[in-house]
Amino acid sequence: MSYVREPVLQPVPIESLRPTQITVGMREVEEKRKRLRKQKPQKIGSFIGHHMIPIVLGPKKRHYVIDHHHLSLALHKEGLRDVLVTVVLDLSALDLDAFWTVLDHKSLVYPFDAQGRRRDFADIPKTVMQLKDDPFRSLAGELRRAGGFAKDKRKAVEEDFSAAMERALRLARSEEAEYLPGWCGPKADA
């Protein structure tokens, strides 16, 4: 599925961005804040211009963030008021129920809480400032940065999900992973 991305060249207030998930890893947000602080003040505008927030236009032309939730929150916590967004999909003609259904079918919403339980779409916060902490999201981010997995392997997973799942399960059950939280131990195949 391809999307047409249309940059919105007028800044959009971060406070008006609506998330499509319930949680973020707050340690991840803090890491992004540290990296933002290392930017030279004269370069921050360029950085933001290269990191536009992808959104779906929803009912009432509201901006729903579909990626970069951590960055949006980090920018807000660093005192920035506005960001540039990229419109990935315009669903503003839909009513709210149809909107969430379409996002769900396109895997553009993640309505799971910090305990991994699926929640109602109404439980998704109305602003990025209301996102809840899920420490496992931070763990996943740190694991990716340490080389534990690459976020860019999506294509390989989509092309052969079963093979990717088999390999991931084999690695997760390996003795090399025994120090990781949630390790279930080696398990013989039935």
Disulfide bonds with the S-S distance in Angstrom:
none
